[in-house]
Amino acid sequence: MIHPHTEVRFISKEKGYGLVATQLIPKGTITWVQDELDQVVTADQMTKMSPAIICFLETYSFTNKKGEKVLCWDNGKFVNHSFTPSCFSTPYDFEIAIRTIYPGEELTDDYGYLNVAQPLEVMDENAIRKSVYPDDLLTFYKEWDALIKENVPAVLEVAQPLQQFIPTEVWNEFVSAVHRPEQLRSLLECYYKPIIPNTSEPSSHS
């Protein structure tokens, strides 16, 4: 579920539509939670889907650590990529604002932690990174873990309308880790390594 103080707007010809804040969203606000209405689609289920549906799924979903596709039921699927995102994922199935997001400003994610299947060309933001790669989590997880650790204390300092959708045991674990940063789970947990089938023919012996 996406934060209630957001709406879909046309961003630009290059980006298309995106999600923007309708009210100020303070740093530390939980901006998205994976809830019970989000669709989780397995690889087996995808084999029974039409090409048109699979195309939609690939466009609007992300891949979790099990290799399943997660499709947000609401406007969360319109969050665009940025190498300098306003929001950031955590290993607890929710995202937080890593800086204050002002009304009219876009909510963005770094797609690098979403397990893209193929290298993804994105808009040039004058950043060092120019593309999103399937192994970005392996490359940047330490840097991203440090960023999360720096920002999570603010989560306990601001109003959280989405907290009610986080399972109690998950929230308690998270709060405990905020007070004991060494307990914070690593974003590396979210990495999915695709299983590449061995299609080589077995050798024959006479």
Backbone torsions as a table, in degrees:
resi	resn	phi	psi	omega
1	MET	NA	133.7	-178.9
2	ILE	-88.6	157.3	-179.3
3	HIS	-57.7	139.0	-175.8
4	PRO	-66.9	-21.1	-177.8
5	HIS	-92.1	51.1	-179.7
6	THR	-141.0	160.4	173.5
7	GLU	-155.2	158.4	178.5
8	VAL	-83.0	132.7	176.9
9	ARG	-139.7	157.0	173.1
10	PHE	-72.8	126.1	-176.2
11	ILE	-95.2	-55.6	-178.8
12	SER	-166.7	168.6	177.7
13	LYS	-62.7	-36.3	-178.0
14	GLU	-72.4	-41.8	-175.8
15	LYS	-89.3	-31.2	-172.2
16	GLY	80.6	-134.9	-178.6
17	TYR	-91.3	154.9	178.0
18	GLY	-151.9	-178.6	-177.5
19	LEU	-110.1	128.4	-178.6
20	VAL	-124.3	158.5	178.3
21	ALA	-79.7	137.9	175.6
22	THR	-98.5	-16.3	174.1
23	GLN	-139.7	165.7	178.7
24	LEU	-62.8	131.0	177.1
25	ILE	-114.4	105.9	-175.5
26	PRO	-64.9	153.2	172.4
27	LYS	-54.0	136.9	-179.4
28	GLY	94.3	-8.9	178.7
29	THR	-68.9	136.4	172.8
30	ILE	-73.2	118.1	-174.2
31	THR	-99.1	-19.0	179.3
32	TRP	-155.7	141.6	175.6
33	VAL	-132.4	134.4	171.8
34	GLN	-73.9	118.1	-176.2
35	ASP	-116.5	-174.2	-173.0
36	GLU	-71.9	-16.1	-179.9
37	LEU	-88.0	-18.2	177.6
38	ASP	-63.7	137.1	-179.7
39	GLN	-85.2	131.0	175.8
40	VAL	-113.2	114.6	-171.7
41	VAL	-111.0	124.6	179.9
42	THR	-84.4	164.5	177.9
43	ALA	-61.2	-36.6	179.1
44	ASP	-64.6	-41.4	178.4
45	GLN	-64.2	-34.9	-179.7
46	MET	-65.2	-29.7	179.8
47	THR	-66.2	-17.5	-178.8
48	LYS	-99.6	4.3	-177.1
49	MET	-98.4	155.0	177.9
50	SER	-73.9	155.7	178.2
51	PRO	-55.8	-36.6	-179.2
52	ALA	-65.4	-41.3	179.2
53	ILE	-68.7	-40.4	178.8
54	ILE	-62.3	-39.2	177.6
55	CYS	-60.9	-43.9	177.2
56	PHE	-62.0	-44.5	-178.3
57	LEU	-62.4	-43.6	179.7
58	GLU	-64.2	-32.6	-178.1
59	THR	-74.6	-40.2	-169.0
60	TYR	-110.7	-1.2	-179.1
61	SER	-108.6	172.1	170.0
62	PHE	-128.2	164.4	-177.9
63	THR	-101.5	125.9	179.4
64	ASN	-86.5	-175.8	-173.6
65	LYS	-68.8	-14.1	177.8
66	LYS	-93.9	-2.0	-177.1
67	GLY	85.5	7.6	177.5
68	GLU	-84.6	151.4	175.6
69	LYS	-90.0	130.2	177.9
70	VAL	-110.4	117.9	-178.8
71	LEU	-110.9	115.0	179.6
72	CYS	-66.2	135.8	-177.8
73	TRP	-79.3	-18.1	-176.6
74	ASP	-115.4	-154.9	-174.6
75	ASN	-74.5	0.1	177.6
76	GLY	-57.4	-25.9	-178.1
77	LYS	-72.3	-6.5	-180.0
78	PHE	-96.9	4.9	178.9
79	VAL	-69.5	124.1	-177.6
80	ASN	-87.2	167.4	178.2
81	HIS	-83.8	149.1	167.2
82	SER	-154.3	145.2	173.6
83	PHE	-78.1	-11.7	173.1
84	THR	-124.7	69.2	-170.8
85	PRO	-71.6	157.7	174.7
86	SER	-88.8	-20.1	-179.9
87	CYS	-123.7	158.1	179.7
88	PHE	-145.9	141.3	-179.3
89	SER	-75.6	158.4	172.9
90	THR	-127.6	165.6	178.0
91	PRO	-75.7	8.0	-175.9
92	TYR	-105.5	17.9	178.6
93	ASP	64.3	32.2	167.7
94	PHE	-147.5	160.4	-179.5
95	GLU	-115.2	156.7	179.7
96	ILE	-130.3	154.4	172.6
97	ALA	-77.4	124.3	-178.9
98	ILE	-95.0	4.5	169.8
99	ARG	-159.9	165.5	178.0
100	THR	-65.6	132.5	179.2
101	ILE	-108.5	120.6	-173.4
102	TYR	-90.7	157.1	178.6
103	PRO	-53.2	131.5	-178.2
104	GLY	89.0	-8.6	179.9
105	GLU	-88.0	146.7	-175.9
106	GLU	-79.7	141.3	168.8
107	LEU	-87.3	125.8	-177.2
108	THR	-133.2	156.6	176.9
109	ASP	-123.4	159.7	167.2
110	ASP	-91.6	111.2	-177.6
111	TYR	-65.4	-7.4	-179.4
112	GLY	-61.3	-23.2	178.8
113	TYR	-100.7	15.2	-178.1
114	LEU	-105.5	13.2	173.9
115	ASN	57.2	54.4	176.9
116	VAL	-63.4	146.7	-175.9
117	ALA	-79.3	-31.9	-178.4
118	GLN	-133.4	156.8	174.8
119	PRO	-53.1	137.2	-174.9
120	LEU	-117.5	119.2	176.0
121	GLU	-80.4	130.8	-177.2
122	VAL	-129.0	173.4	179.2
123	MET	-61.9	141.1	178.1
124	ASP	-72.9	121.2	-179.8
125	GLU	-110.5	17.6	-175.7
126	ASN	59.8	29.3	176.3
127	ALA	-98.4	165.2	178.1
128	ILE	-63.0	-42.3	177.6
129	ARG	-79.3	137.7	-179.8
130	LYS	-116.4	-18.7	-177.7
131	SER	-139.5	159.4	174.4
132	VAL	-100.9	131.7	-176.4
133	TYR	-119.3	153.3	-179.2
134	PRO	-58.2	-27.9	-177.3
135	ASP	-102.3	19.4	179.9
136	ASP	-57.7	-35.2	179.3
137	LEU	-62.3	-39.1	178.8
138	LEU	-66.2	-33.3	-176.1
139	THR	-79.4	-39.5	-168.6
140	PHE	-114.6	5.4	-171.6
141	TYR	-61.6	-34.6	179.7
142	LYS	-65.9	-42.3	176.9
143	GLU	-63.3	-41.9	-179.0
144	TRP	-72.1	-36.7	175.3
145	ASP	-59.9	-41.1	179.0
146	ALA	-64.8	-38.2	178.6
147	LEU	-64.9	-43.1	178.2
148	ILE	-63.3	-46.0	-178.9
149	LYS	-59.8	-36.3	179.8
150	GLU	-67.3	-32.3	-171.6
151	ASN	-99.8	-19.4	-174.5
152	VAL	-64.8	-28.5	177.4
153	PRO	-56.7	-32.1	-179.4
154	ALA	-67.0	-21.4	-179.3
155	VAL	-61.2	-33.1	-177.9
156	LEU	-87.2	2.9	-175.3
157	GLU	-109.8	-6.0	-176.2
158	VAL	-127.3	162.4	178.4
159	ALA	-64.7	142.5	-175.4
160	GLN	-130.5	85.4	179.4
161	PRO	-63.8	-20.0	-178.8
162	LEU	-93.4	-3.6	-176.6
163	GLN	-59.5	-32.8	-177.5
164	GLN	-62.5	-16.5	-178.8
165	PHE	-97.3	1.5	177.1
166	ILE	-94.3	127.6	178.0
167	PRO	-53.0	140.3	-175.0
168	THR	-55.5	-42.6	-177.1
169	GLU	-67.1	-34.9	177.9
170	VAL	-68.5	-44.0	179.6
171	TRP	-63.0	-42.9	-180.0
172	ASN	-63.9	-40.0	177.0
173	GLU	-62.6	-43.3	179.8
174	PHE	-63.0	-47.8	-179.0
175	VAL	-59.9	-42.5	177.8
176	SER	-59.7	-40.2	-179.5
177	ALA	-71.6	-30.1	176.0
178	VAL	-62.1	-40.8	180.0
179	HIS	-77.9	-22.2	178.1
180	ARG	-129.7	81.4	-171.7
181	PRO	-53.9	-25.4	179.4
182	GLU	-67.0	-15.6	179.5
183	GLN	-90.0	-7.4	-179.2
184	LEU	-60.9	129.3	178.1
185	ARG	-70.7	150.9	-178.0
186	SER	-85.5	144.1	175.4
187	LEU	-63.2	-17.4	177.8
188	LEU	-58.8	-24.7	177.7
189	GLU	-58.5	-25.1	-175.2
190	CYS	-83.6	-4.5	-176.4
191	TYR	-73.2	136.2	174.3
192	TYR	-117.7	124.1	176.3
193	LYS	-99.1	113.3	-178.7
194	PRO	-60.0	142.5	175.7
195	ILE	-90.4	114.1	-179.1
196	ILE	-94.4	114.3	-177.6
197	PRO	-65.2	147.1	177.2
198	ASN	-84.7	108.6	-176.4
199	THR	-101.6	5.8	-178.8
200	SER	-71.9	143.3	178.9
201	GLU	-74.3	136.3	177.1
202	PRO	-65.6	143.2	-180.0
203	SER	-74.3	148.6	179.7
204	SER	-104.5	148.8	179.8
205	HIS	-125.0	136.6	178.2
206	SER	-96.2	NA	NA
